Amino acid sequence: MFKEYFGLQKSIFQKDILPNDLFPNEHLSEFKARLDYMLKARGIILLTGDPGTGKTTAVRSFINGLNPEHFMTCYSPLATVSIGDFYKQLNDKLNGENVSSKVKLFKSIQERILHYSVNMNKIPVIVIDEAHLLKNDNFFELQIICNFQMDSLDPAIIILIAQPHLLDRLNRSYLESFSQRINLKYHFSHFSPKQTSDYVKHQLKSAKADNSIFNDNALKTIHTLTDGVLRKINHLCLKSLSLAVTIKKQKITEEEVIAASKEI
């Protein structure tokens, strides 16, 4: 409804944003630099951040930019599973043999990883989302799965996406061994007031719209009410745009933003 009203040439503030439309910011740049390092070093990287800070979106953008001739990617969003289901899920993602026992599943997973990396020269990139929901036993199993040639080889890249409280678990003695095997850790922070403002303007600019639709006070209010959380910013901006159409306003002030926040 507001797309035509404000003359937007495409939808904005959506979670399925294209990689080229991502808001360039220091968090994204630092994260990409670490992932670029992992392409060479391989191993495990842990990405943490509060819900809605853009972790999965950033990883999706990174994966979409990989050359499929050199990388084989698989994404697993289901973390609340038993050890057996964890093995089966990972084996299926790697196109492993149709086997059922844990021993055979373990063998199939390791063989598939080596097959891609050694025989096909394609590095497996395994993404496990919501990793904070993994049971402790599954971390132990992942540690064993990643043990190649007496722990002297890293043939794959494992990206764990999790909420920050996983770090507390990893600091405890029972997960210390797995924690030591994480090659890199990166935390996605909330946007600062300036980043929030720049993000909103970037979204409007990408749709060829007037980037002053939200005035300065509106942008400050958006940051205050969302605490700089990307998902919340998107929701509040969409609701504010819809409200502006309803009351026939071309410019959005803090009053519209506050009114929109009460409807979320």
Secondary structure, DSSP 4 states (H G I P E B T S, - for coil): -HHHHTT-SS--S-TT--GGGSPP-HHHHHHHHHHHHHHHH-EEEEEEE-TTSSHHHHHHHHHHTS-TTTEEEEEE---S--HHHHHHHHHHHTT-----SHHHHHHHHHHHHHIIIIIS--EEEEEETTGGGS-HHHHHHHHHHT-BTTTTB--SEEEEEE-THHHHHHTSGGGHHHHHTEEEEEEEPPPPHHHHHHHHHHHHHHTT--TTSB-HHHHHHHHHHHTT-HHHHHHHHHHHHHHHHHTT-SSB-HHHHHHHHTT-
